[in-house]
Amino acid sequence: MNMKKFAFLFLSLLLSCTMQAQTANQVLDRCASVIGHKSGASASFRISSEKYGSTNGTIAIKGNKFRATTPQVIVWYNGKTQWSYMKKTREVSISNPTEAQQMSMNPYTFIHIYKTGYQASLKKSGTDYIVHLIAVNQKRTVQELYLDINRNSYIPRQVRMRQGKTWSTITVNNFRSKNIPNSLFSFNSKDYPQAEVIDLR
């Protein structure tokens, strides 16, 4: 193969990869605009993991804030601080969570992280787009993600993430845009007067 043909093949391959990455990012941008409704949104979800088991719950989101409720725990996150209230022990832990900790309770965390250090690729499967994200820095807490996004509504129906060697799957249903007050995303001690507070910050 002469140098001219090699250069043409290389440029064609580079252009193809670039176009694919742009298309993946365009899908994610559209998805983020749909689920990142400025007034807020709610959904139900199921999380399953070989290491941690499975649970069902509901979530309310607004920007990078969320409140998630499962039979075991209620989690509030106001964009900086997270409160996790364990119903059985009546303990509330306060922390500044990692990406993985946020995503373990908020399947929509990806809309805030996909532009920061991930390589994206895209394919179609039935009625979904499948977006594959791989962290450029493998020391990142979430190294890999697969996002199944409906091609008509741009609403994600499943998020699969890898932390180390552990995969977790989050299936999302009943997504609805709705007005949610900011106060919903912070723990109110008056509502839980018997809670023991444990500050882990």
Backbone bond lengths (Angstrom), bond angles and torsions (degrees), N, CA, C in turn:
res aa  C-N    CA-C-N  psi(-1)  N-CA   C-N-CA  omega(-1)  CA-C   N-CA-C  phi
1 M - - - 1.471 - - 1.530 108.34 -
2 N 1.372 115.86 125.22 1.461 116.93 -179.48 1.525 111.18 -78.11
3 M 1.311 114.90 169.32 1.463 120.53 -173.30 1.519 111.96 -63.00
4 K 1.331 118.91 -36.33 1.459 122.12 -178.50 1.526 110.10 -64.80
5 K 1.348 116.80 -44.96 1.462 120.41 179.10 1.532 110.76 -65.89
6 F 1.330 116.00 -39.75 1.469 120.17 178.76 1.526 110.50 -62.18
7 A 1.349 116.47 -44.76 1.462 120.42 -179.75 1.528 110.66 -63.23
8 F 1.344 116.34 -40.46 1.466 120.14 179.44 1.528 110.78 -64.35
9 L 1.347 115.79 -43.46 1.462 120.52 179.89 1.527 110.43 -64.22
10 F 1.321 116.36 -42.40 1.463 121.02 179.82 1.523 110.86 -62.93
11 L 1.335 117.08 -46.05 1.462 120.84 -179.74 1.529 111.31 -65.52
12 S 1.330 117.34 -36.82 1.464 120.96 178.12 1.523 110.47 -65.12
13 L 1.341 116.31 -42.43 1.454 120.92 179.05 1.524 110.46 -65.63
14 L 1.324 116.83 -42.74 1.467 121.62 179.18 1.516 110.68 -62.84
15 L 1.335 116.99 -43.63 1.458 121.35 179.62 1.521 110.63 -64.48
16 S 1.337 115.94 -40.36 1.462 120.25 179.19 1.522 110.94 -62.24
17 C 1.328 117.60 -44.70 1.463 121.88 179.16 1.522 110.77 -64.54
18 T 1.339 116.05 -41.56 1.455 120.26 -179.80 1.516 111.08 -63.82
19 M 1.355 116.53 -44.97 1.463 120.58 179.26 1.522 110.65 -62.25
20 Q 1.346 116.24 -39.50 1.456 119.75 179.97 1.530 110.49 -64.83
21 A 1.339 116.94 -43.28 1.462 120.33 179.79 1.519 110.69 -64.76
22 Q 1.344 117.23 -40.54 1.455 120.13 178.42 1.525 110.33 -63.13
23 T 1.324 116.57 -40.68 1.460 120.10 179.69 1.521 110.82 -64.25
24 A 1.331 116.90 -42.11 1.467 120.60 177.44 1.520 110.39 -61.26
25 N 1.326 117.00 -43.60 1.459 120.30 179.65 1.528 111.50 -67.47
26 Q 1.333 116.86 -34.22 1.466 119.82 177.30 1.528 110.36 -64.05
27 V 1.329 116.88 -41.60 1.465 120.93 177.41 1.521 110.17 -62.58
28 L 1.335 116.55 -43.99 1.465 120.54 179.38 1.531 111.41 -66.79
29 D 1.325 117.08 -38.23 1.466 120.07 176.76 1.526 110.74 -61.29
30 R 1.339 115.93 -43.82 1.476 120.21 179.76 1.534 110.24 -65.83
31 C 1.329 115.77 -42.22 1.463 121.28 178.52 1.527 110.09 -61.59
32 A 1.324 117.17 -44.99 1.462 121.35 -179.66 1.519 111.74 -62.72
33 S 1.345 116.76 -36.61 1.464 119.65 179.82 1.525 111.17 -69.77
34 V 1.348 117.04 -31.41 1.464 120.83 -179.64 1.524 110.87 -74.28
35 I 1.320 117.03 -50.17 1.469 119.17 -174.30 1.525 112.70 -86.39
36 G 1.348 116.47 -15.54 1.456 119.55 178.12 1.515 111.69 -91.49
37 H 1.334 116.61 40.98 1.463 121.80 -178.66 1.528 109.71 -55.09
38 K 1.337 116.88 132.51 1.470 120.27 -172.08 1.530 113.09 -63.37
39 S 1.341 117.07 -24.67 1.463 119.40 179.82 1.514 112.80 -88.77
40 G 1.340 116.56 -17.26 1.458 120.98 179.01 1.513 112.86 120.30
41 A 1.330 115.68 173.81 1.461 122.16 179.94 1.519 109.28 -160.37
42 S 1.339 115.85 163.90 1.465 120.68 177.63 1.521 109.29 -137.70
43 A 1.338 115.72 160.67 1.462 121.28 179.08 1.519 108.98 -163.51
44 S 1.324 115.92 166.80 1.463 121.44 170.00 1.525 107.65 -109.11
45 F 1.340 117.26 155.72 1.465 119.95 -176.53 1.524 111.44 -149.94
46 R 1.317 114.27 162.49 1.462 122.04 172.11 1.519 108.13 -133.74
47 I 1.323 116.83 128.04 1.460 122.97 178.00 1.523 108.87 -110.32
48 S 1.332 116.81 132.77 1.462 120.56 176.20 1.523 109.65 -137.16
49 S 1.329 115.13 142.25 1.450 122.45 -179.25 1.514 108.77 -153.10
50 E 1.331 116.98 137.59 1.470 120.32 177.57 1.519 111.13 -60.73
51 K 1.315 116.80 -32.58 1.460 121.11 -175.82 1.524 112.01 -83.79
52 Y 1.365 117.17 -36.99 1.459 120.05 -171.47 1.525 114.38 -111.86
53 G 1.343 118.08 -1.76 1.460 120.27 -179.22 1.518 111.36 84.78
54 S 1.346 117.27 -154.62 1.455 120.30 -176.85 1.522 110.76 -142.60
55 T 1.328 115.12 157.89 1.464 121.12 176.70 1.519 109.08 -159.03
56 N 1.332 115.85 158.89 1.460 122.32 175.99 1.519 109.20 -109.34
57 G 1.331 116.27 160.08 1.446 118.49 177.38 1.510 113.18 -171.39
58 T 1.328 115.43 -176.96 1.460 122.87 174.31 1.514 108.53 -125.84
59 I 1.327 115.85 156.41 1.463 119.71 -178.37 1.513 110.06 -142.15
60 A 1.326 115.79 144.26 1.455 123.84 169.90 1.523 107.09 -118.48
61 I 1.333 118.03 136.40 1.459 121.75 -178.49 1.529 109.96 -132.62
62 K 1.328 114.61 153.55 1.463 121.54 174.90 1.517 107.12 -160.78
63 G 1.338 116.61 110.34 1.456 119.53 -172.93 1.518 109.59 62.14
64 N 1.343 117.47 -128.58 1.465 120.37 176.95 1.526 112.18 -97.37
65 K 1.330 117.07 13.53 1.465 122.01 178.01 1.533 110.03 -96.40
66 F 1.337 116.29 150.90 1.459 118.91 175.51 1.523 111.26 -155.17
67 R 1.320 113.64 160.22 1.465 121.65 169.41 1.524 106.48 -135.84
68 A 1.326 116.50 123.57 1.460 122.18 -179.35 1.523 109.87 -119.83
69 T 1.320 115.93 139.30 1.461 121.79 -179.04 1.518 109.71 -128.70
70 T 1.341 116.78 126.96 1.457 123.18 173.81 1.530 107.63 -127.18
71 P 1.336 118.40 173.03 1.463 118.91 177.45 1.526 113.87 -59.96
72 Q 1.345 117.57 -22.65 1.461 121.21 -175.89 1.522 114.00 -98.46
73 V 1.336 117.00 -31.62 1.464 119.58 -167.80 1.527 111.22 -149.03
74 I 1.333 115.23 153.33 1.466 122.42 168.54 1.521 107.02 -119.44
75 V 1.331 116.98 130.98 1.462 121.25 -178.16 1.525 109.25 -122.53
76 W 1.337 116.12 128.86 1.451 123.01 174.60 1.540 107.92 -113.27
77 Y 1.326 116.96 139.49 1.464 120.57 175.16 1.524 107.70 -141.36
78 N 1.332 116.88 119.44 1.468 120.82 -174.97 1.526 113.23 -99.34
79 G 1.328 116.58 16.39 1.459 121.17 -179.06 1.509 113.12 102.81
80 K 1.337 117.01 -14.23 1.466 122.36 178.53 1.523 111.28 -138.80
81 T 1.330 115.62 -51.27 1.459 121.38 -175.30 1.525 110.70 -106.86
82 Q 1.339 115.72 140.99 1.462 121.41 177.34 1.521 110.15 -118.10
83 W 1.341 115.59 135.50 1.453 122.96 174.53 1.525 108.42 -116.47
84 S 1.326 117.60 127.92 1.468 122.23 179.45 1.525 108.62 -120.15
85 Y 1.319 115.76 113.09 1.469 121.48 -177.03 1.522 109.52 -101.88
86 M 1.336 116.30 114.70 1.455 121.94 177.69 1.522 108.60 -85.57
87 K 1.329 116.34 116.50 1.463 120.42 -174.27 1.527 112.48 -64.81
88 K 1.320 116.63 -36.62 1.467 120.36 -175.41 1.522 112.20 -69.35
89 T 1.330 116.34 -43.15 1.472 120.43 -175.66 1.529 113.23 -97.31
90 R 1.327 116.34 -9.95 1.467 122.03 -176.79 1.523 111.68 58.99
91 E 1.309 116.34 38.33 1.463 122.13 176.58 1.521 109.04 -109.33
92 V 1.317 116.80 140.11 1.453 121.35 174.80 1.529 108.51 -120.01
93 S 1.329 115.57 121.56 1.464 121.09 179.98 1.527 108.79 -100.12
94 I 1.334 115.50 135.86 1.464 121.10 179.09 1.526 108.02 -109.05
95 S 1.337 116.85 131.03 1.466 119.82 -177.09 1.527 110.44 -151.88
96 N 1.322 115.18 167.54 1.460 123.10 168.40 1.536 106.13 -109.07
97 P 1.328 118.55 97.57 1.460 121.66 -165.91 1.522 114.61 -75.48
98 T 1.344 115.59 155.29 1.462 122.58 172.63 1.526 108.82 -78.61
99 E 1.330 116.40 172.40 1.467 121.30 175.64 1.519 110.91 -56.31
100 A 1.333 116.40 -46.75 1.464 120.78 -176.94 1.520 110.85 -64.19
101 Q 1.330 116.71 -39.51 1.464 120.14 179.27 1.524 110.79 -66.11
102 Q 1.334 116.17 -39.30 1.460 119.10 176.35 1.524 110.93 -64.72
103 M 1.323 116.23 -45.98 1.457 120.12 -175.92 1.520 112.61 -68.60
104 S 1.341 117.72 -25.38 1.459 120.07 178.84 1.523 111.82 -65.13
105 M 1.341 117.00 -18.79 1.462 120.67 177.23 1.526 112.38 -119.54
106 N 1.309 118.25 -16.13 1.461 121.91 -177.88 1.527 109.99 -126.31
107 P 1.339 118.00 99.86 1.467 120.48 -177.41 1.519 113.45 -66.15
108 Y 1.332 117.95 -10.36 1.453 120.73 -178.08 1.523 113.11 -97.31
109 T 1.328 117.43 6.68 1.469 120.33 178.69 1.523 111.82 -55.84
110 F 1.349 116.68 -31.17 1.462 120.23 -175.69 1.526 112.57 -58.36
111 I 1.348 118.96 -25.31 1.464 119.63 -177.06 1.525 111.83 -68.35
112 H 1.330 117.31 -12.79 1.463 120.99 179.35 1.528 112.67 -105.94
113 I 1.337 118.22 -8.65 1.464 118.88 -173.96 1.527 114.05 -117.88
114 Y 1.343 118.90 -12.88 1.464 118.99 -171.06 1.532 113.36 -67.69
115 K 1.330 117.71 -20.27 1.467 121.00 -179.89 1.526 112.48 -88.41
116 T 1.317 117.07 -3.38 1.465 119.98 -173.18 1.520 111.38 -116.22
117 G 1.330 115.98 79.93 1.459 119.96 171.51 1.510 116.22 90.34
118 Y 1.351 117.87 28.70 1.462 120.85 175.66 1.521 110.35 -124.80
119 Q 1.330 116.14 140.29 1.458 121.97 170.72 1.518 108.27 -90.88
120 A 1.343 116.87 132.98 1.461 121.11 -173.87 1.521 111.19 -117.06
121 S 1.335 115.98 139.14 1.463 121.73 171.60 1.521 108.19 -133.73
122 L 1.336 115.87 162.16 1.460 120.86 -171.03 1.521 111.24 -139.20
123 K 1.333 115.54 140.57 1.463 120.65 167.98 1.523 108.18 -146.27
124 K 1.345 115.77 166.04 1.451 121.47 178.77 1.522 109.61 -106.22
125 S 1.333 116.08 143.67 1.464 121.76 176.93 1.519 108.27 -145.29
126 G 1.328 117.03 105.08 1.463 120.60 -178.04 1.514 110.93 62.17
127 T 1.324 116.97 -123.21 1.466 121.55 -179.24 1.525 112.20 -92.86
128 D 1.334 117.81 8.02 1.471 121.57 -174.89 1.521 112.51 -116.34
129 Y 1.321 114.82 153.14 1.453 122.44 158.63 1.523 107.04 -89.48
130 I 1.319 116.70 139.92 1.460 121.52 172.24 1.525 107.16 -112.81
131 V 1.322 116.51 111.20 1.457 121.83 178.61 1.522 108.40 -102.15
132 H 1.325 116.10 128.40 1.463 122.21 180.00 1.523 108.49 -110.86
133 L 1.317 116.90 121.75 1.456 122.38 179.04 1.523 109.64 -114.15
134 I 1.323 116.37 131.08 1.463 122.14 176.46 1.524 108.26 -124.74
135 A 1.320 116.57 128.77 1.462 121.03 -179.32 1.524 110.28 -67.73
136 V 1.324 116.64 133.93 1.463 121.42 175.97 1.522 109.37 -63.84
137 N 1.315 116.53 -41.86 1.463 122.78 176.59 1.530 108.60 -98.80
138 Q 1.321 117.05 109.45 1.463 120.82 -175.73 1.527 113.37 -73.33
139 K 1.346 117.14 -2.04 1.460 119.97 173.32 1.524 111.43 -84.25
140 R 1.323 116.00 -4.26 1.465 120.72 178.11 1.527 109.58 -64.52
141 T 1.328 116.91 149.81 1.464 119.84 -173.75 1.525 112.21 -64.81
142 V 1.337 117.64 -36.35 1.473 121.33 173.42 1.514 107.20 -109.61
143 Q 1.353 116.39 108.44 1.460 120.30 -173.71 1.528 113.45 -86.69
144 E 1.342 117.08 -25.38 1.458 119.34 -172.68 1.530 109.95 -153.80
145 L 1.345 115.65 144.08 1.460 121.47 -179.92 1.521 110.31 -140.91
146 Y 1.327 116.78 142.06 1.459 122.91 166.14 1.526 106.91 -118.88
147 L 1.334 116.61 129.59 1.459 121.65 -179.12 1.522 108.88 -120.51
148 D 1.335 116.62 121.15 1.461 121.97 174.83 1.520 107.41 -96.00
149 I 1.346 117.04 113.56 1.456 122.63 -172.95 1.524 109.31 -122.26
150 N 1.323 117.28 126.89 1.456 121.53 179.86 1.528 110.76 -61.24
151 R 1.324 116.87 132.57 1.464 120.98 -174.33 1.524 112.82 -74.79
152 N 1.316 118.49 -17.64 1.462 121.13 -179.94 1.536 111.92 -94.59
153 S 1.336 116.07 -47.09 1.467 120.08 -175.67 1.523 113.43 -93.93
154 Y 1.343 117.60 -18.13 1.460 123.95 -174.49 1.524 111.82 61.61
155 I 1.323 116.85 25.13 1.453 121.83 174.95 1.529 108.60 -96.58
156 P 1.340 118.85 127.25 1.466 120.28 179.58 1.521 110.93 -71.75
157 R 1.327 115.72 137.73 1.463 118.73 177.99 1.523 111.61 -108.21
158 Q 1.338 117.26 -16.77 1.458 119.17 177.72 1.525 110.62 -153.74
159 V 1.331 115.20 140.60 1.459 122.73 175.68 1.522 107.95 -126.53
160 R 1.330 116.80 124.40 1.469 121.33 175.18 1.516 107.55 -115.61
161 M 1.336 116.35 125.92 1.461 119.48 -177.46 1.526 110.74 -128.59
162 R 1.330 114.33 148.70 1.469 120.48 178.30 1.512 109.72 -115.81
163 Q 1.315 115.01 126.90 1.458 122.67 173.00 1.518 106.63 -121.76
164 G 1.350 117.18 109.87 1.460 120.11 -171.23 1.514 109.30 66.06
165 K 1.332 117.38 -123.00 1.460 121.65 176.88 1.533 112.06 -102.51
166 T 1.327 116.46 4.29 1.457 121.25 -175.23 1.524 111.46 -97.99
167 W 1.341 115.84 123.97 1.458 121.90 175.42 1.520 109.75 -99.59
168 S 1.326 116.01 138.67 1.464 122.74 174.18 1.521 107.98 -126.15
169 T 1.333 115.96 142.85 1.465 121.46 -179.87 1.522 109.55 -120.07
170 I 1.316 115.74 129.42 1.463 121.88 178.49 1.524 107.89 -119.38
171 T 1.330 116.70 117.09 1.455 122.46 177.96 1.524 108.91 -103.50
172 V 1.335 116.35 131.38 1.465 121.76 -172.54 1.528 110.37 -116.88
173 N 1.341 116.13 137.89 1.468 122.03 178.23 1.523 109.97 -138.54
174 N 1.324 114.95 166.07 1.473 122.76 170.60 1.524 113.51 56.86
175 F 1.332 116.29 41.69 1.464 119.75 178.09 1.528 110.05 -68.91
176 R 1.344 116.60 132.28 1.462 121.79 178.67 1.526 110.27 -143.65
177 S 1.327 116.26 134.70 1.465 120.18 171.58 1.517 108.65 -78.62
178 K 1.330 116.89 137.97 1.460 120.49 -179.82 1.522 109.49 -159.84
179 N 1.310 116.83 160.90 1.466 121.62 177.63 1.523 109.75 -81.21
180 I 1.325 116.37 123.18 1.458 121.47 -178.67 1.528 108.95 -127.80
181 P 1.341 118.56 126.70 1.473 120.38 179.80 1.525 111.55 -72.01
182 N 1.318 116.74 148.45 1.469 121.32 -179.64 1.525 112.56 -61.44
183 S 1.320 116.77 -27.28 1.464 120.45 -178.30 1.531 112.43 -62.79
184 L 1.326 117.20 -20.75 1.466 120.74 -178.79 1.521 112.22 -67.46
185 F 1.331 117.52 -18.55 1.462 121.26 -171.71 1.528 113.83 -99.01
186 S 1.315 116.87 9.78 1.463 120.99 176.23 1.527 109.76 -126.66
187 F 1.310 115.81 142.89 1.465 121.93 177.97 1.526 110.09 -68.40
188 N 1.328 116.86 132.87 1.463 122.18 177.37 1.526 108.16 -112.14
189 S 1.326 116.64 109.38 1.464 120.98 -175.87 1.524 112.54 -61.58
190 K 1.325 117.36 -24.67 1.461 120.45 179.39 1.531 111.96 -65.04
191 D 1.322 115.79 -26.92 1.471 120.14 179.64 1.528 112.09 -80.34
192 Y 1.343 116.53 -15.51 1.472 121.42 -177.93 1.531 108.41 -135.03
193 P 1.304 118.17 67.12 1.474 121.39 -173.65 1.527 113.52 -64.19
194 Q 1.342 118.57 -22.32 1.455 121.05 -178.20 1.530 112.64 -95.26
195 A 1.332 116.64 2.31 1.464 119.26 -177.00 1.518 111.73 -72.15
196 E 1.349 115.77 137.89 1.472 121.59 173.21 1.516 108.07 -91.32
197 V 1.324 116.47 124.19 1.458 121.47 -175.56 1.540 110.08 -92.15
198 I 1.335 116.47 128.54 1.461 122.61 177.33 1.519 107.92 -121.63
199 D 1.328 117.49 110.36 1.459 122.61 -176.44 1.529 109.56 -91.12
200 L 1.341 117.20 113.30 1.466 122.29 -176.73 1.520 112.39 -104.53
201 R 1.307 117.81 9.43 1.463 120.42 -178.47 1.533 112.05 -73.91
